[in-house]
Amino acid sequence: MKAKNLPITPEQFSVLSHLWQKDGRPQNELAICTNRNRANVTRIIDILERDGIVERRDDAKDRRVFNIFLTEKGKALEKDTAACARQSIDDALMGISEEEKSIVMKVLKHSIDNLS
């Protein structure tokens, strides 16, 4: 993302990608979705908020909860950031056949099922 001069890190991207799917998620839900602890997500959100990419809003039903919303700047980052992420994935998978990708996915799904 640095190569494209995008103002976010991969860790921030993981939080933002969940907000692009569903804006206004509670902060603790973002921690679960990104498989990070709450302190780590708080730090990431602090930086994103400082940079004007997200904003915290009090939850209408529970004052202990903050919901995280994208700003216009945060919404505008989605297209370029998604393209950059897609290019990174394409680069990583270069030279790997569809059959090999299928085998990897099958093994990973089996591993996840074993842990569920």
Secondary structure as UniProt FT lines:
FT   TURN            2..5
FT   HELIX           10..21
FT   TURN            23..24
FT   STRAND          25..26
FT   HELIX           27..33
FT   TURN            34..35
FT   HELIX           38..50
FT   TURN            51..52
FT   STRAND          54..58
FT   TURN            63..64
FT   STRAND          66..70
FT   HELIX           72..92
FT   TURN            93..95
FT   HELIX           98..115
//
